[in-house]
Amino acid sequence: MSTKIRVVVTSFGRPFLESLPAHTRKITMPETRVLYTVLRSPHIDKKSREQFETRTQKCVLDIKAERHELRQKLFWLKRHRMFGGQMEVQVFSKTRLDPKLLPLPQRRP
C-alpha cells in the first residue's frame, strides 16, 4: 500500500529546499501580499500615512512512500526543517478493506 505525505511550507522569505527525496513533487503556490496602512501621527495630519506590507510564500511538497519507507521520509522532513518557516504535514494512506472482517448489514423482515 502506498502512502502520500503532503507538506505545506509557509514562510516570509523564499523556502529553500536543496535536495528532495525520490518520488517528490514540488508545487509552488502564488505569493500572498497583505498591505497595512497606518497614520503617521494620530493627532494631526490625517492625510499623512505609511504603508507596510507582508509577503508570504507557500510551497507544497507531495512525497509518495511505501509503508516501510515512511519512517525514512518523516526523518528526512525532521532533518531538513527550515528556520523561519512553518510546516504543516498531512499523511494520506490507502488501505484495503477485507469484506470478511466487515459487519454485514442486518436485513429487516
C-alpha positions as CSV (number, residue, x, y, z in Angstrom):
1,M,0.0,0.0,0.0
2,S,1.3,3.5,-0.8
3,T,1.2,6.5,1.4
4,K,1.3,10.1,0.4
5,I,2.8,12.8,2.6
6,R,1.8,16.3,1.8
7,V,3.9,19.1,3.4
8,V,2.8,22.7,3.1
9,V,5.7,25.1,3.8
10,T,4.8,28.7,4.6
11,S,7.4,31.4,5.1
12,F,8.1,35.1,4.7
13,G,11.1,34.5,2.5
14,R,11.6,32.0,-0.3
15,P,11.6,28.4,1.0
16,F,15.0,26.9,0.4
17,L,14.8,23.2,-0.4
18,E,18.0,21.9,-1.9
19,S,17.8,18.2,-2.2
20,L,14.4,16.5,-2.4
21,P,14.0,12.7,-1.9
22,A,12.9,10.5,-4.7
23,H,9.3,10.4,-5.8
24,T,8.7,14.0,-4.6
25,R,6.8,16.6,-6.5
26,K,7.3,20.3,-5.6
27,I,4.4,22.7,-6.3
28,T,4.9,26.5,-5.7
29,M,1.8,28.5,-4.8
30,P,1.2,32.2,-5.6
31,E,2.7,34.8,-3.3
32,T,0.2,36.4,-0.8
33,R,0.6,40.1,-0.2
34,V,-1.1,42.0,2.6
35,L,-1.0,45.8,2.8
36,Y,-1.3,47.7,6.1
37,T,-1.9,51.5,6.1
38,V,-1.1,53.3,9.4
39,L,-1.5,57.0,10.3
40,R,1.9,58.6,11.0
41,S,0.5,61.0,13.6
42,P,-2.7,60.2,15.4
43,H,-3.4,63.8,16.4
44,I,-2.9,65.9,13.2
45,D,-2.1,65.4,9.6
46,K,-4.7,62.7,8.8
47,K,-3.5,62.7,5.2
48,S,0.0,61.6,6.1
49,R,0.0,57.8,6.2
50,E,2.6,55.0,6.0
51,Q,2.1,51.7,4.2
52,F,3.6,48.4,5.2
53,E,3.3,45.0,3.6
54,T,3.9,41.4,4.4
55,R,4.6,38.8,1.7
56,T,4.1,35.1,2.3
57,Q,5.5,32.4,0.1
58,K,3.8,29.0,0.1
59,C,5.2,25.7,-1.3
60,V,3.6,22.2,-1.4
61,L,5.7,19.0,-1.4
62,D,4.0,15.7,-2.3
63,I,6.0,12.8,-1.2
64,K,5.0,9.2,-2.2
65,A,6.3,6.4,0.0
66,E,5.7,2.8,0.8
67,R,4.9,1.7,4.3
68,H,8.5,0.5,5.0
69,E,9.9,3.9,3.7
70,L,7.6,6.1,5.8
71,R,9.9,6.4,8.7
72,Q,12.8,7.4,6.5
73,K,10.8,10.1,4.7
74,L,9.5,11.5,8.0
75,F,13.1,11.5,9.4
76,W,14.2,13.4,6.2
77,L,11.5,16.0,6.9
78,K,12.7,16.4,10.5
79,R,16.3,16.8,9.5
80,H,15.6,19.3,6.7
81,R,13.3,21.6,8.7
82,M,13.6,25.3,7.9
83,F,14.1,28.1,10.4
84,G,11.6,31.0,9.9
85,G,9.1,28.7,8.1
86,Q,6.0,26.9,9.1
87,M,5.5,23.3,8.1
88,E,2.1,21.5,8.0
89,V,2.3,17.8,7.4
90,Q,-0.7,15.7,6.2
91,V,-0.5,12.0,5.7
92,F,-2.8,10.1,3.4
93,S,-2.8,6.3,3.4
94,K,-4.7,3.8,1.2
95,T,-5.9,0.7,3.0
96,R,-7.5,-2.4,1.7
97,L,-10.8,-3.4,3.3
98,D,-11.4,-7.1,3.9
99,P,-15.1,-8.0,3.4
100,K,-14.8,-10.9,5.8
101,L,-13.9,-8.5,8.7
102,L,-16.7,-6.0,7.9
103,P,-20.0,-6.5,9.8
104,L,-22.8,-7.3,7.3
105,P,-25.9,-5.1,7.5
106,Q,-28.9,-6.9,9.1
107,R,-32.0,-7.5,7.0
108,R,-35.2,-6.4,8.4
109,P,-38.2,-8.6,7.7
